[in-house]
Amino acid sequence: MSTYIPPTAPTTSFDDAAMRDTLSRFCTGVAVITAIQSDGQPAGMAVQSFSSVSLDPPLVCFCPAGTSTTWPKISAAGRFAVNVLAADQEDMCRQFAVTGGDKFTDVDWRSGVNGAPLLTAALATIECELADVLPGGDHLIALGRVTALTPPERLRETSPLLYFRRTYGRLTASPSAPSVPSAATISSKSASIASVRSRSEA
């Protein structure tokens, strides 16, 4: 028999640290948003905030920080690619998560249909035109209209890179099905990336 537990009063006062700590319990994937600038140079930034929005019309979104120095470059390009990272691309994620420097050093990529860089070995790529930019507090909400996708034969069948409680993680195989990743089992690396995240543009 279940026992009724009356609701507690909602918390109405909290600081930024409490907000970050609570929301860090939501596990996300990681993506790198890339674009080509008017001078032909690539630009890119790591984000956790990528999400599907709509199938009809095909829309996705991500949320760059209002202080990002890379976002204006991507916005000016008017088109971009979302590169969904695999579990073996943690170092690449760290490279794109910091401000400044040449983020594309030693990074293999090819041009997409819309010209944006498609990162080699990404799980999947989604090419978009910038459809709208909406205010979102200290971040922006960038909507992209999907114009091209990774062909099915080029999709990688491997585990994604995950981010949970300020730590990178990955899916691990279930003992009963060693070849199939189990979403219920997440293996997190012990090294915290709080210092990297504090400098992240997204």
N, C-alpha and C positions, 0 to 999 in steps of 0.2 A: 504494500500500500504506500502510495506516495504521500509525502508530508508537505503541506502548503507553507511556503516561506514568504512572508510579506515583503514587498519590495522595499529597498532602502532608499533613502533620499539621494537624488543624483548629486554628484559633485559639481558645484558651481564655481569653484575657485581652484585654479591650478596654474602652474607656471610652464614655461617652455620646456623645461627638463622633463616634467611629468608627461607632457604631450608627446615628446619624442620617445620617452621610455615606453609609453603605452602603445603607440603606433608601431614601434619596432617589433612588436609581437605579430604583426601582419607580414607573412612571408611573401616576397615578391621575386619576380624574375629580374634580369638586368638586360638593358639594351644600350647600344650606342647609336646616337642620332648623327648622321653625317650629311654633308652638303658640299658642293663646289662653289667657291666664291667667284666673283666677277673676274678676278685676276687669275683664275684657274687653280688656285691653291685649295686643298681640302680643309674642311673644318669638321670637328666632331666633339661630342660630349656624351658622357655616360649618364643614364637615367634609370631610376627605379619606377618612375611614375607612368610608364607606358601602359596603355589599355586599349582594347577594342571598344568602339562606341556604337557602330551601326553596320549592318550588312547591306541595307538599302536606304540611302546610298552607302557605299563602303567608306566608313570613316574610322579613324583611330585618333588617339590623342596622347600627349605627354605634357609634363608640367615643368618647364624650365624656371629656375630662380630668376626673380626680377633683377638680381645683381650679376647674373651670368655675363661673361664677356664673349662667350661663344654663341649664345642665342642670337644676338643681333646679326651675326654673320649668316646663320642658318635662315633667319627670317628674311634677310635681304635677298638670299638666293631664291626664295619662293618655292623651292622644292627640296625634298630631303629623302633619306632612306633610314629606315629603322632596322638595325642589325641585332637580332636576338642572340645573345651570347650563350655558348656552350660551357659546360663545367670546366673544360680545359683552357678556357680563355680568361681566367682570373687576372693574370698579369696584364693582359690587354685592357681589361676593365679598369684596373688601377691607373694605367697610363692615360686613359681618357677621362678619369675622374678628377684630375687635378687641373688647376688653372695655369695657363702659360706653357711655353715650350712647344716643341714640335711633337704633337701627339701621334703623328703618323710614322715616326721613326721606327724602322724595322717591322712595319705593319704591311702585310700583303692585302691588296685590294684591287678590284676592277671597277670600271665604270658601269653603272646601271643604265637602264633604258632612259631615265631622266637625267643621266649624267652624274648622279650622286655616287660616292664611293660605296661599294658593297664589300664588306670585310670577308676575306677568305676564311672558310671554316665556321662561319656563323651558322647557328641552327637554322635560321630562316631570315630572309630579307623582305621588307615591305617598302615599296617606293611610293612616295606621296607628293601631292601638291599641297601647299599650305592653304587651307580653306578659310580659317578664321583664327583669331587670337582673342581670348576672353580674359578679363581680370580674375585673379584667384588669390587675393590677399598678397602675401609677399612672393607669390609665384604667379606665373601666367599659365593659361590653359591653351595649348596650341592644338588645333584640330587639323588633321591631314586627310585629304581625299585620296584613297588608295588608287594608284594607277598601274601598278605591276607587282607581281609576287614571284618568289622563288619558284621555278618549275618543280613539279613534284619529284622528278628524278634527281634533283640537286638538294633536296631537303636532307639534313643530317639526322640520322636516327641514333641519337645519343642523349645523355642527360643535360639539362639546362644548368646554367649558373644561377644560384639563388642567393638572396640576401635576407638574413633573419637576425634580429637583435644585434645589429651593427657587425655582423660576421658573415663572411661568404660561406656558402654551404652547397650541397649537391644531393640529389636523390641517390639512394642506395637500393640494391636489389633485395627483394623479399626472399627469405630462405626457401619458400615454397615455389618460387618462380624466379630463379637466378638471372634469367635473361630479360626480365621485365622490370623496369624501375617501379618502385612502390612509392606513391605519393604520401603514404603514412609514415615513411621512414626517411628522415632527413639527417644527413651527416654533415655537421658544421665543423669548419676548421677552427682551431683554438685561437688563432691570431686575430685580434680585434682590428677592425679598420676604421675605428672612430676617428683617428687622426686624418685619414684620407678623406673620410666623409665630411669632416669639418671644412675641408678645402674644396669639396665637390661643387661644381657649378650647378648641378641639378638639385 
